[in-house]
Amino acid sequence: MIYTLPYIFLVCFFGILSWWFDSTEDEVIRKRIVYVCMCTMVFFFGFRGFCFCDWNSYYPTFLKYNLHDLFTLGFSDWPYEPGFTILMVGCKSILNNYHFFVLVCNVIDMVLLLCFLKKYVKNIPLALMICLCMNGLILFTDLMRNSISILLFVNSLQYIRDRKPFPYILLCLTGALFHGSALLYLPLYFFLHRKINKWVYLAIFIAGNLVYLFHIHVFLNLVELIVGFINPSLKEKIDTYMKFFPNMSFAISIGYLERLFTGLLVFCYMNKLREIRKDNDLFINTILLYFMVFFFFSEFKVVSLRFSYLFCFGYWTLWGDLIKCFSISNNKKLYICFLVIYCVFKIYGLTDNIVFRYDNVLFGAQTYNVREFIFNMNDKSAK
């Protein structure tokens, strides 16, 4: 429990600020609250020590490469995508300190996140609380490359709405310089803005739940069918692989019930969501993509989680908008209570492991060797 306390305090702090933000009409106070929120995010994540898991690969790479290596190595030998590699060695050439590099990445994240939230969200502290619990905590700690590419994409959504393909493509390609998965965003220009029929949405959502609940190997079966005609020996290997897959799939959990609850609420209040904001078709389609990736790829647990992160930002806007959909005051209060309680439990479940023990370099953080020893002893349980 002790390892979760800093993260729970952070979530509760944003919850309190969101109540304060909503209870005042003074724009000066609201701007100050937003300023406090963003400074808190930079302080908490930008100055973090060796928390979570991915530093275990980023830190040795940071030590190994420098600016000279970019000129002596070919692009194929660079450790990461060009944009992230240049950012890493560029920070190292300014100040040879891994934590300075982490701070720079976090400041970039926070600037991009604030630009996005200011366009689509009124209560920014509430959105930050939701963001942290709905994959933001992982993005800002373990997925340093993904976070920049995802946040570049969310700032390109306005160009889908305005039908401006060139700035949209430019932002997606820039995101791909930090993580190649951003290339998957390019086709979304053609349909993410379209108004989906709510019954088509429900049919896809139900199909995804059936695939998830009954562990139906949709893609493995399809691949097996195709490969069976091309290479029968490879089909036998796939059959062997599939025997072990049931042990690698998801199970019914609080997280599944939350997705079920959210998906049904979006269906029930789809028309009202569209009235609240003309851009909400972007986020309704986004959250449907999130469900599709998570449910239909549930046979590939790592793939399901990693690729669902690409569309998790739909939660950051729609969960706040759903509050406005309830006409009965008690229903609003019940929904807000659900959000707060769920966010606290979600953060608890994400961080209840010594691997996630929070350190801040401004107050003295454990060294890499100490955290590496702890990580090696506990990383399996953390995952």
C-alpha positions as CSV (number, residue, x, y, z in Angstrom):
1,M,0.0,0.0,0.0
2,I,2.8,2.4,0.9
3,Y,4.1,2.5,-2.7
4,T,0.7,3.7,-4.0
5,L,0.3,6.6,-1.7
6,P,2.1,9.3,-3.8
7,Y,0.1,8.4,-6.8
8,I,-3.2,8.3,-4.8
9,F,-2.4,11.7,-3.3
10,L,-1.7,13.1,-6.8
11,V,-5.1,11.8,-8.1
12,C,-6.9,13.2,-5.0
13,F,-5.2,16.5,-5.4
14,F,-6.4,16.9,-8.9
15,G,-9.9,15.8,-7.8
16,I,-9.9,18.6,-5.2
17,L,-8.7,21.1,-7.7
18,S,-11.4,20.0,-10.2
19,W,-14.1,20.7,-7.6
20,W,-12.6,24.1,-6.9
21,F,-12.3,24.8,-10.7
22,D,-16.0,23.9,-11.2
23,S,-17.2,25.9,-8.2
24,T,-15.7,29.2,-9.3
25,E,-16.5,31.5,-12.2
26,D,-13.4,33.6,-11.8
27,E,-11.3,33.1,-14.9
28,V,-8.2,34.3,-13.1
29,I,-8.5,31.7,-10.4
30,R,-9.2,29.0,-13.0
31,K,-6.0,30.0,-14.9
32,R,-4.1,29.7,-11.7
33,I,-5.5,26.3,-10.9
34,V,-4.5,25.1,-14.4
35,Y,-1.0,26.6,-13.9
36,V,-0.7,24.7,-10.5
37,C,-1.9,21.5,-12.2
38,M,0.7,21.6,-15.0
39,C,3.5,22.6,-12.6
40,T,2.5,19.7,-10.4
41,M,2.7,17.3,-13.4
42,V,6.1,18.5,-14.4
43,F,7.4,18.3,-10.8
44,F,5.9,14.9,-10.2
45,F,6.9,13.2,-13.5
46,G,9.7,15.4,-14.8
47,F,11.8,15.0,-11.7
48,R,10.9,11.3,-11.0
49,G,13.6,8.8,-10.2
50,F,13.9,5.3,-11.6
51,C,10.2,4.5,-11.3
52,F,8.2,1.9,-13.2
53,C,10.0,-0.2,-15.8
54,D,11.2,1.3,-19.1
55,W,14.1,3.3,-17.6
56,N,15.8,-0.1,-17.4
57,S,16.3,0.0,-21.2
58,Y,16.3,3.8,-21.7
59,Y,19.0,4.6,-19.1
60,P,21.7,2.2,-20.5
61,T,21.0,3.4,-24.0
62,F,21.4,7.0,-22.8
63,L,24.8,6.2,-21.3
64,K,26.0,4.4,-24.5
65,Y,25.2,6.9,-27.2
66,N,26.3,10.5,-27.8
67,L,26.1,13.0,-30.6
68,H,29.2,11.7,-32.4
69,D,27.5,8.3,-32.8
70,L,24.8,9.8,-35.0
71,F,27.4,10.6,-37.6
72,T,29.3,7.4,-37.5
73,L,26.3,5.0,-37.4
74,G,23.8,4.4,-40.1
75,F,20.1,5.1,-39.5
76,S,19.4,1.4,-39.1
77,D,21.9,1.3,-36.2
78,W,20.3,4.1,-34.2
79,P,18.8,2.8,-31.0
80,Y,15.4,4.4,-31.5
81,E,13.4,6.3,-34.1
82,P,15.3,9.4,-35.4
83,G,13.3,12.1,-33.6
84,F,13.7,10.4,-30.2
85,T,17.3,9.5,-30.7
86,I,18.2,13.0,-31.7
87,L,16.3,14.4,-28.7
88,M,18.1,12.0,-26.4
89,V,21.7,12.7,-27.6
90,G,20.8,16.4,-27.9
91,C,19.8,16.6,-24.3
92,K,23.0,14.6,-23.4
93,S,25.2,17.0,-25.2
94,I,23.6,19.9,-23.2
95,L,23.7,18.2,-19.9
96,N,25.0,14.7,-19.4
97,N,22.3,13.6,-17.0
98,Y,19.6,11.1,-17.7
99,H,17.1,12.9,-15.4
100,F,17.5,16.1,-17.4
101,F,16.5,14.1,-20.5
102,V,13.5,12.8,-18.6
103,L,12.5,16.3,-17.6
104,V,12.8,17.6,-21.2
105,C,10.6,14.8,-22.4
106,N,8.0,15.4,-19.7
107,V,7.9,19.2,-20.5
108,I,7.2,18.4,-24.1
109,D,4.5,16.0,-23.0
110,M,2.9,18.6,-20.7
111,V,2.9,21.3,-23.3
112,L,1.3,19.1,-25.9
113,L,-1.2,17.8,-23.3
114,L,-2.2,21.3,-22.2
115,C,-2.6,22.4,-25.9
116,F,-5.0,19.5,-26.4
117,L,-7.0,19.9,-23.2
118,K,-7.5,23.6,-23.7
119,K,-9.2,22.9,-27.1
120,Y,-11.6,20.2,-25.9
121,V,-12.0,20.3,-22.1
122,K,-13.4,22.9,-19.7
123,N,-12.4,21.3,-16.4
124,I,-8.7,20.6,-17.0
125,P,-8.0,19.3,-13.4
126,L,-10.8,16.7,-13.8
127,A,-9.4,15.7,-17.2
128,L,-5.9,15.3,-15.7
129,M,-7.3,13.0,-13.0
130,I,-9.0,10.9,-15.6
131,C,-5.9,11.0,-17.9
132,L,-3.7,9.7,-15.2
133,C,-6.0,6.8,-14.4
134,M,-6.8,6.0,-18.0
135,N,-3.3,5.1,-19.2
136,G,-1.7,8.6,-18.7
137,L,0.3,7.3,-15.8
138,I,1.9,4.6,-18.0
139,L,2.4,7.0,-20.9
140,F,4.3,9.6,-18.8
141,T,6.5,7.0,-17.1
142,D,7.0,3.9,-19.2
143,L,6.2,5.0,-22.7
144,M,8.4,8.1,-23.3
145,R,8.5,7.6,-27.1
146,N,4.8,6.7,-27.4
147,S,3.6,9.6,-25.3
148,I,5.1,12.3,-27.6
149,S,3.8,10.6,-30.7
150,I,0.3,10.1,-29.2
151,L,0.1,13.7,-28.0
152,L,1.3,15.1,-31.3
153,F,-1.6,13.1,-32.9
154,V,-4.3,14.4,-30.5
155,N,-3.2,17.9,-31.4
156,S,-3.8,17.0,-35.1
157,L,-7.5,16.1,-34.5
158,Q,-8.6,19.7,-35.4
159,Y,-7.2,19.1,-38.9
160,I,-9.4,16.1,-39.3
161,R,-12.4,18.2,-38.3
162,D,-11.4,21.1,-40.6
163,R,-10.4,18.7,-43.4
164,K,-6.9,19.9,-43.7
165,P,-4.8,16.9,-44.8
166,F,-1.4,18.4,-45.1
167,P,-0.9,19.7,-41.5
168,Y,-2.5,16.4,-40.3
169,I,-0.1,14.3,-42.2
170,L,2.8,16.4,-41.1
171,L,2.0,16.0,-37.4
172,C,1.5,12.2,-37.8
173,L,4.8,11.9,-39.6
174,T,6.5,14.0,-36.9
175,G,5.0,11.6,-34.3
176,A,6.4,8.7,-36.3
177,L,9.8,10.1,-35.8
178,F,9.4,9.4,-32.1
179,H,7.5,6.1,-32.4
180,G,6.6,4.2,-35.6
181,S,3.1,3.3,-34.3
182,A,2.0,6.9,-35.2
183,L,1.9,5.8,-38.9
184,L,-1.3,3.9,-37.9
185,Y,-3.0,7.3,-37.4
186,L,-2.7,8.3,-41.1
187,P,-5.7,6.3,-42.4
188,L,-7.9,7.8,-39.6
189,Y,-8.1,11.1,-41.5
190,F,-10.7,9.5,-43.9
191,F,-13.2,8.2,-41.3
192,L,-12.5,9.4,-37.8
193,H,-14.8,12.5,-38.2
194,R,-17.8,10.6,-39.6
195,K,-20.9,10.1,-37.6
196,I,-21.3,6.4,-36.8
197,N,-24.8,5.0,-36.5
198,K,-25.3,4.2,-32.8
199,W,-26.7,0.7,-33.6
200,V,-23.6,-0.1,-35.7
201,Y,-21.5,1.1,-32.7
202,L,-23.5,-1.2,-30.4
203,A,-23.1,-4.2,-32.8
204,I,-19.3,-3.7,-32.9
205,F,-19.1,-3.3,-29.2
206,I,-21.1,-6.4,-28.5
207,A,-19.0,-8.4,-31.0
208,G,-15.9,-7.3,-29.2
209,N,-17.2,-8.3,-25.8
210,L,-18.1,-11.8,-27.2
211,V,-14.6,-12.2,-28.6
212,Y,-13.1,-11.2,-25.3
213,L,-15.4,-13.2,-23.0
214,F,-15.3,-16.4,-25.0
215,H,-11.6,-16.1,-25.9
216,I,-12.3,-16.4,-29.6
217,H,-9.0,-16.4,-31.6
218,V,-10.2,-14.2,-34.4
219,F,-6.9,-13.3,-35.9
220,L,-5.0,-16.4,-35.1
221,N,-7.7,-18.5,-36.7
222,L,-7.6,-16.3,-39.8
223,V,-3.8,-16.5,-40.0
224,E,-3.9,-20.2,-39.5
225,L,-6.4,-20.6,-42.3
226,I,-4.3,-18.6,-44.7
227,V,-1.0,-20.2,-43.7
228,G,-2.5,-23.6,-44.0
229,F,-2.8,-23.2,-47.7
230,I,0.7,-21.7,-48.1
231,N,2.9,-23.6,-45.6
232,P,1.4,-26.6,-43.7
233,S,4.5,-26.9,-41.5
234,L,4.1,-23.3,-40.2
235,K,0.5,-24.1,-39.4
236,E,1.6,-26.8,-37.0
237,K,3.8,-24.3,-35.2
238,I,0.8,-21.9,-34.9
239,D,-1.3,-24.7,-33.5
240,T,1.3,-25.4,-30.9
241,Y,1.4,-21.7,-30.0
242,M,-2.4,-21.4,-29.7
243,K,-2.5,-24.2,-27.1
244,F,-0.7,-21.9,-24.7
245,F,-2.7,-18.8,-25.5
246,P,-5.7,-19.3,-23.1
247,N,-3.2,-18.8,-20.2
248,M,-2.1,-15.5,-21.7
249,S,-5.5,-13.9,-22.3
250,F,-7.4,-11.5,-20.1
251,A,-10.1,-12.4,-17.6
252,I,-13.2,-10.6,-16.3
253,S,-12.0,-7.8,-14.0
254,I,-12.9,-4.4,-12.7
255,G,-11.1,-3.0,-15.7
256,Y,-13.4,-5.1,-18.0
257,L,-16.5,-3.9,-16.1
258,E,-15.4,-0.3,-16.5
259,R,-15.0,-0.7,-20.3
260,L,-18.4,-2.4,-20.4
261,F,-20.0,0.4,-18.3
262,T,-18.3,3.1,-20.4
263,G,-19.2,1.6,-23.7
264,L,-22.9,1.3,-22.8
265,L,-23.0,4.8,-21.4
266,V,-21.5,6.2,-24.7
267,F,-24.2,4.2,-26.6
268,C,-27.1,5.5,-24.4
269,Y,-26.0,9.1,-24.4
270,M,-24.5,9.3,-27.9
271,N,-26.9,11.9,-29.2
272,K,-26.4,14.1,-26.1
273,L,-22.6,13.8,-26.4
274,R,-22.9,15.1,-30.0
275,E,-25.0,18.0,-28.8
276,I,-22.5,18.9,-26.1
277,R,-19.6,19.3,-28.6
278,K,-19.6,19.2,-32.3
279,D,-16.2,17.5,-32.2
280,N,-17.4,14.5,-30.1
281,D,-17.8,12.2,-33.1
282,L,-14.0,12.2,-33.2
283,F,-13.9,10.9,-29.6
284,I,-16.8,8.6,-30.0
285,N,-15.1,6.9,-32.9
286,T,-11.8,7.0,-31.0
287,I,-13.2,5.2,-28.0
288,L,-14.8,2.6,-30.3
289,L,-11.4,2.0,-31.8
290,Y,-10.0,1.6,-28.3
291,F,-12.6,-1.0,-27.5
292,M,-12.0,-2.8,-30.8
293,V,-8.3,-3.0,-30.4
294,F,-8.6,-4.1,-26.7
295,F,-11.3,-6.7,-27.3
296,F,-10.5,-8.1,-30.8
297,F,-6.8,-8.4,-30.0
298,S,-7.3,-9.8,-26.5
299,E,-5.7,-13.0,-27.8
300,F,-2.4,-11.0,-28.0
301,K,-2.3,-9.5,-24.5
302,V,0.7,-7.3,-25.1
303,V,-0.5,-6.1,-28.5
304,S,-4.0,-5.4,-27.1
305,L,-2.6,-3.2,-24.3
306,R,0.1,-1.4,-26.3
307,F,-2.1,-0.5,-29.3
308,S,-5.1,0.4,-27.1
309,Y,-2.9,3.2,-25.6
310,L,-3.0,4.8,-29.0
311,F,-6.7,5.6,-28.5
312,C,-7.0,6.0,-24.8
313,F,-7.4,9.8,-25.0
314,G,-11.1,9.3,-25.9
315,Y,-11.6,8.7,-22.1
316,W,-10.0,12.0,-21.2
317,T,-12.8,14.0,-22.9
318,L,-15.9,11.7,-22.9
319,W,-15.8,10.8,-19.2
320,G,-16.1,14.5,-18.4
321,D,-18.7,15.1,-21.0
322,L,-20.9,12.2,-19.7
323,I,-21.4,14.2,-16.5
324,K,-23.3,16.8,-18.5
325,C,-25.5,14.2,-20.0
326,F,-27.3,13.3,-16.8
327,S,-30.4,15.5,-16.2
328,I,-31.1,14.1,-12.7
329,S,-28.8,15.6,-10.1
330,N,-28.5,12.4,-8.1
331,N,-27.3,10.5,-11.2
332,K,-24.6,13.2,-11.7
333,K,-23.4,12.7,-8.1
334,L,-23.4,8.9,-8.4
335,Y,-21.4,9.1,-11.6
336,I,-18.9,11.5,-10.1
337,C,-18.5,9.2,-7.1
338,F,-17.9,6.4,-9.4
339,L,-15.2,8.4,-11.2
340,V,-13.4,9.3,-8.0
341,I,-13.6,5.8,-6.4
342,Y,-12.6,4.0,-9.6
343,C,-9.7,6.4,-10.3
344,V,-8.3,5.7,-6.8
345,F,-8.7,2.0,-7.1
346,K,-7.2,2.0,-10.6
347,I,-4.2,3.9,-9.4
348,Y,-3.8,1.6,-6.5
349,G,-3.9,-1.5,-8.8
350,L,-1.4,0.1,-11.2
351,T,1.2,1.0,-8.5
352,D,1.0,-1.5,-5.7
353,N,4.5,-2.9,-6.2
354,I,7.9,-1.9,-5.0
355,V,9.0,-1.4,-8.7
356,F,6.7,1.6,-8.8
357,R,8.0,3.2,-5.6
358,Y,8.1,6.9,-6.2
359,D,11.4,8.8,-6.0
360,N,12.1,12.5,-6.8
361,V,15.6,13.5,-7.7
362,L,15.2,16.9,-6.0
363,F,14.9,15.2,-2.7
364,G,17.2,12.3,-3.2
365,A,16.4,9.3,-5.4
366,Q,17.8,5.7,-5.2
367,T,20.6,5.0,-7.6
368,Y,20.3,3.1,-10.8
369,N,22.1,0.0,-9.4
370,V,19.7,-0.1,-6.4
371,R,16.6,0.2,-8.5
372,E,17.9,-2.2,-11.1
373,F,18.4,-4.8,-8.3
374,I,14.8,-4.2,-7.1
375,F,13.5,-4.3,-10.7
376,N,15.2,-7.6,-11.4
377,M,13.8,-9.1,-8.3
378,N,10.3,-7.9,-8.8
379,D,9.6,-7.1,-12.5
380,K,7.6,-10.3,-13.2
381,S,5.1,-9.5,-10.4
382,A,5.0,-5.9,-11.6
383,K,4.0,-6.9,-15.1
